Every structure is written in structure tokens, then in C-alpha cells.
Amino acid sequence: MSLEIINIKNLTKKELDQVLELDHLCFGGLWSLDGYKREIESPNSCLLVLTIDINNTEKVIGLGCFWSILEEAHLTILAIHPDFQGQGFGKLLLTKLLKEAQNKSLERATLEVGENNIKALSLYEKFGFKEAGRRKKYYKSTGEDALILWKQFEIK
Ligand SMILES: CC(C)(COP(=O)(O)OP(=O)(O)OC[C@H]1O[C@@H](n2cnc3c(N)ncnc32)[C@H](O)[C@@H]1OP(=O)(O)O)[C@@H](O)C(=O)NCCC(=O)NCCS
């Protein structure tokens, strides 16, 4: 395998099939095809894909999204393909999402994460997210609580 180019860009219709597959792998089907199409059209949604070129074929290995709501970035999705986790791609994508949010002059970021999602919690902690609350039994399938995290952006 020759790994050549890593790219982060806005999701387009071209990558939708791969994105649905990634969504299924990481979340068991969080958003539908129509849901993703709506996000592409929405002016308040920043939906990024992280791709790599493998032997001249573009593969989507990461997906990240936030919604701009007032002065806040609501992070709705962050996922890296299981075969590519633990190699720094999550950090790369989160860095880009937070940069995009700051470029839009948003002041802080928030998200919900499963209390047992050690990888994600460790990642968000490294980026300065702090726990601000808890939603009891937020994940219906597991009964797991969600932690609500916030991060205030530094003033430029
Ligand atoms: C959470 C997720 C996006 C992290 O992506 P990743 O590419 O694996 O993460 P990275 O390789 O960039 O690692 C970033 C940090 O995550 C944490 N992390 C990664 N793998 C870990 C592991 N096996 N155990 C504990 N922490 C881990 C570490 O803090 C790591 O920082 P470090 O490399 O300085 O130690 C990825 O695991 C994923 O897609 N999970 C499934 C979907 C999900 O739960 N998304 C979050 C929803 S809120």
C-alpha cells in the first residue's frame, strides 16, 4: 500500500456512499442519506471529510461536523474509520474543525460524549474541553449517560 496524500475538505455528494459506510461502522447509522444531504445544503453546518489517497483511490477515513448556533460550535460528529484509529487522524480533524469554528468567529465549542468513551474523552480533554453537565441515559441503546463538554476559544 502506498499512502500519499491526506486531505480535509467539505463533504460533497461524491463522498456520500463512503460517509454512510463510515457512519455505520462508527455509530451504527446515526444519520441517513437524506440527513447528510441536508447537512451539505445547510449554511449552519460545517461537515468535513478526511480522505487519504491509496494507490490513486480516494478513501474517506474521517468525518467531522459542527453546527453554528449563535456564537457556539455544536460538534455533532467526529469519527475515524476503525482501521485508521490511533494514528493521529482524530486530532488532525478536530484541530481543523475548531479552526473552522474560530474562523467563523464562534466563541466556544460544545459536544456530548458517552461517559465510557475513553478514547474520545481523552482526546477532548487534550484539546481543553471541560465537563459542564451530564444527560442521564442519553444513549437509548446502552443506557449510557452523556457528558456535556465545553471549550472556550482563546481571544485572537
Ligand atoms: C474518538 C476518535 C475520533 C479518536 O480518533 P483517533 O484517530 O483514534 O485519535 P488519535 O489517534 O488522533 O488520538 C487522539 C487522542 O485520543 C486518545 N486515544 C486514542 N486512542 C486511544 C486509546 N486506544 N485509548 C485511550 N485513548 C486513546 C488519546 O488521548 C490520543 O492522544 P495521544 O495520541 O496524544 O495519546 C475515534 O476513536 C473514533 O472515531 N471513535 C468512534 C466514534 C466516536 O466515538 N466518536 C466520538 C463521538 S463524541
The ligand as an ORCA input file, in Angstrom:
! r2SCAN-3c Opt
* xyz 0 1
  C     -12.615      9.225     19.150
  C     -11.893      9.082     17.795
  C     -12.448     10.102     16.814
  C     -10.397      9.344     18.013
  O      -9.756      9.286     16.742
  P      -8.288      8.639     16.573
  O      -7.825      8.929     15.227
  O      -8.345      7.239     17.026
  O      -7.480      9.510     17.642
  P      -5.957      9.936     17.552
  O      -5.117      8.842     17.036
  O      -5.864     11.267     16.883
  O      -5.639     10.103     19.102
  C      -6.043     11.258     19.761
  C      -6.142     11.010     21.243
  O      -7.236     10.132     21.504
  C      -6.921      9.353     22.647
  N      -6.851      7.945     22.242
  C      -6.694      7.441     21.008
  N      -6.688      6.081     21.069
  C      -6.827      5.774     22.371
  C      -6.913      4.541     23.071
  N      -6.833      3.360     22.451
  N      -7.097      4.607     24.414
  C      -7.204      5.784     25.077
  N      -7.121      6.991     24.436
  C      -6.939      6.959     23.126
  C      -5.581      9.815     23.136
  O      -5.781     10.898     24.041
  C      -4.951     10.343     21.877
  O      -3.946     11.282     22.091
  P      -2.397     10.788     22.111
  O      -2.132     10.178     20.772
  O      -1.644     12.055     22.336
  O      -2.286      9.801     23.212
  C     -12.056      7.628     17.245
  O     -11.650      6.720     18.224
  C     -13.449      7.263     16.773
  O     -13.841      7.552     15.640
  N     -14.250      6.609     17.654
  C     -15.587      6.149     17.272
  C     -16.564      7.282     17.110
  C     -16.651      8.112     18.369
  O     -16.839      7.604     19.462
  N     -16.556      9.456     18.190
  C     -16.665     10.411     19.265
  C     -18.095     10.766     19.441
  S     -18.292     12.007     20.689
*
